[in-house]
């Protein structure tokens, strides 16, 4: 039942965006020799997972054995081949051109245009849950909207994300948009503003709207939450920037937000010199989970004259990556007290030294020891509350309200 409800919520989220998705329905339950052979069925289900996961497919396992797999638009050209490979695994002796078996076992739906057909295919599972189906056509006036409630608690699940998303639909999140300056220490030891980063304060939003939820940055559902907030905050940040196009800013962004109509229109409507003042910060999760899509998006960002920064890098990741080979203008490395001990690790230090010094920004600088580390490695770009204090001439004192 949990997987059916998760699929239910995933479809609702897809319908509320203007992006294209592909849903692959693998109907193992349609074949008696598969339903009655649990070992073979498990083997074929594992084959589906091995086939779709390299292309970012999200699998929803149904109780009767079927699988629904959701892909974003970037995987569209590969979905038909994946469906063919899955069918070939179940029917190794099929004749070439045997379209009937293909159609029954693995069917591809294009969302949103095939929504009604998908609903009919999935209704046998969704109706059986006993809960009101969320795949029913939405009324013209839109779904009932409720504010996020403090009774939400525990890990962030698909159901909790749905409640947060629908609640935030009536919440003005612009008061939660924050900015923080990235500074460069010049040859005279003077702090010079490099650019200003804009972001949505998830910590403050959580405190006010869903304080008992457990959020784990880097988890898949957390990244989904970030995408939900992007859709609300990005248009407002862009609007503000267009009022001051000479200012240099950066913007935290998911790949899905960059491929949305918001950015397509922005690129079309703005002159190149304005886009050159905007730096797009891509989180490491997109790079690690969707490397091909990320590289493609980075190329498009370059062509549109945006600057590019990689965010979310931690010291423990350095020895596992070759970031010095990736084309970013800036690489933000968190230098928090809890990870400082990694600077004693030879592999970490060797990887850090490979990175071009002019590209590194030491971020989340919470103590003045971060500045000491940066100077030891001949780095001069920093971000964090302690740097804000130093740049303002206030010294590096502990901040009792920082989290």
Secondary structure in CASP SS format (residue, H / E / C, confidence):
PFRMAT SS
TARGET T0000
AUTHOR 0000-0000-0000
METHOD secondary structure of the structure
MODEL  1
X C 1.00
X H 1.00
X H 1.00
X H 1.00
X H 1.00
X H 1.00
X H 1.00
X H 1.00
X H 1.00
X H 1.00
X H 1.00
X H 1.00
X H 1.00
X H 1.00
X H 1.00
X C 1.00
X C 1.00
X C 1.00
X C 1.00
X C 1.00
X E 1.00
X E 1.00
X E 1.00
X E 1.00
X E 1.00
X E 1.00
X C 1.00
X H 1.00
X H 1.00
X H 1.00
X C 1.00
X H 1.00
X H 1.00
X H 1.00
X H 1.00
X C 1.00
X C 1.00
X H 1.00
X H 1.00
X H 1.00
X H 1.00
X H 1.00
X H 1.00
X H 1.00
X H 1.00
X H 1.00
X H 1.00
X H 1.00
X H 1.00
X H 1.00
X H 1.00
X H 1.00
X H 1.00
X H 1.00
X H 1.00
X C 1.00
X C 1.00
X E 1.00
X E 1.00
X E 1.00
X E 1.00
X C 1.00
X C 1.00
X C 1.00
X C 1.00
X C 1.00
X E 1.00
X E 1.00
X E 1.00
X E 1.00
X E 1.00
X E 1.00
X H 1.00
X H 1.00
X H 1.00
X H 1.00
X H 1.00
X H 1.00
X H 1.00
X H 1.00
X H 1.00
X H 1.00
X H 1.00
X H 1.00
X H 1.00
X H 1.00
X H 1.00
X H 1.00
X H 1.00
X H 1.00
X C 1.00
X C 1.00
X C 1.00
X C 1.00
X C 1.00
X C 1.00
X C 1.00
X C 1.00
X H 1.00
X H 1.00
X H 1.00
X H 1.00
X H 1.00
X H 1.00
X H 1.00
X E 1.00
X E 1.00
X E 1.00
X E 1.00
X E 1.00
X E 1.00
X C 1.00
X C 1.00
X C 1.00
X H 1.00
X H 1.00
X H 1.00
X H 1.00
X H 1.00
X H 1.00
X H 1.00
X H 1.00
X H 1.00
X H 1.00
X H 1.00
X H 1.00
X H 1.00
X H 1.00
X H 1.00
X C 1.00
X C 1.00
X C 1.00
X C 1.00
X C 1.00
X C 1.00
X C 1.00
X C 1.00
X C 1.00
X C 1.00
X C 1.00
X C 1.00
X C 1.00
X C 1.00
X C 1.00
X C 1.00
X C 1.00
X C 1.00
X C 1.00
X C 1.00
X C 1.00
X C 1.00
X C 1.00
X E 1.00
X E 1.00
X E 1.00
X C 1.00
X C 1.00
X H 1.00
X H 1.00
X H 1.00
X H 1.00
X H 1.00
X H 1.00
X H 1.00
X H 1.00
X H 1.00
X H 1.00
X H 1.00
X C 1.00
X C 1.00
X C 1.00
X C 1.00
X C 1.00
X H 1.00
X H 1.00
X H 1.00
X E 1.00
X E 1.00
X E 1.00
X E 1.00
X E 1.00
X E 1.00
X E 1.00
X E 1.00
X E 1.00
X C 1.00
X C 1.00
X C 1.00
X C 1.00
X C 1.00
X E 1.00
X E 1.00
X E 1.00
X E 1.00
X E 1.00
X E 1.00
X E 1.00
X E 1.00
X E 1.00
X E 1.00
X C 1.00
X H 1.00
X H 1.00
X H 1.00
X H 1.00
X H 1.00
X H 1.00
X H 1.00
X H 1.00
X C 1.00
X C 1.00
X E 1.00
X E 1.00
X E 1.00
X C 1.00
X C 1.00
X C 1.00
X C 1.00
X C 1.00
X H 1.00
X H 1.00
X H 1.00
X H 1.00
X H 1.00
X H 1.00
X H 1.00
X H 1.00
X H 1.00
X H 1.00
X H 1.00
X H 1.00
X H 1.00
X H 1.00
X H 1.00
X H 1.00
X H 1.00
X H 1.00
X H 1.00
X H 1.00
X H 1.00
X H 1.00
X H 1.00
X H 1.00
X C 1.00
X C 1.00
X C 1.00
X C 1.00
X C 1.00
X E 1.00
X E 1.00
X E 1.00
X E 1.00
X E 1.00
X C 1.00
X H 1.00
X H 1.00
X H 1.00
X H 1.00
X C 1.00
X C 1.00
X H 1.00
X H 1.00
X H 1.00
X H 1.00
X H 1.00
X H 1.00
X H 1.00
X H 1.00
X H 1.00
X C 1.00
X C 1.00
X H 1.00
X H 1.00
X H 1.00
X H 1.00
X C 1.00
X C 1.00
X E 1.00
X E 1.00
X E 1.00
X E 1.00
X E 1.00
X E 1.00
X H 1.00
X H 1.00
X H 1.00
X H 1.00
X H 1.00
X H 1.00
X C 1.00
X H 1.00
X H 1.00
X H 1.00
X H 1.00
X H 1.00
X H 1.00
X H 1.00
X H 1.00
X H 1.00
X H 1.00
X H 1.00
X H 1.00
X H 1.00
X C 1.00
X C 1.00
X C 1.00
X E 1.00
X E 1.00
X E 1.00
X E 1.00
X E 1.00
X E 1.00
X E 1.00
X E 1.00
X H 1.00
X H 1.00
X H 1.00
X H 1.00
X C 1.00
X C 1.00
X C 1.00
X C 1.00
X H 1.00
X H 1.00
X H 1.00
X C 1.00
X C 1.00
X C 1.00
X C 1.00
X E 1.00
X E 1.00
X E 1.00
X E 1.00
X E 1.00
X C 1.00
X C 1.00
X H 1.00
X H 1.00
X H 1.00
X H 1.00
X H 1.00
X H 1.00
X H 1.00
X H 1.00
X C 1.00
X H 1.00
X H 1.00
X H 1.00
X H 1.00
X H 1.00
X H 1.00
X H 1.00
X H 1.00
X H 1.00
X C 1.00
X C 1.00
X H 1.00
X H 1.00
X H 1.00
X E 1.00
X E 1.00
X E 1.00
X E 1.00
X C 1.00
X C 1.00
X C 1.00
X C 1.00
X C 1.00
X H 1.00
X H 1.00
X H 1.00
X H 1.00
X H 1.00
X H 1.00
X H 1.00
X H 1.00
X C 1.00
X C 1.00
X C 1.00
X C 1.00
X E 1.00
X E 1.00
X C 1.00
X C 1.00
X H 1.00
X H 1.00
X H 1.00
X H 1.00
X H 1.00
X H 1.00
X H 1.00
X C 1.00
X C 1.00
X C 1.00
X C 1.00
X C 1.00
X C 1.00
X C 1.00
X C 1.00
X C 1.00
X C 1.00
X C 1.00
X C 1.00
END
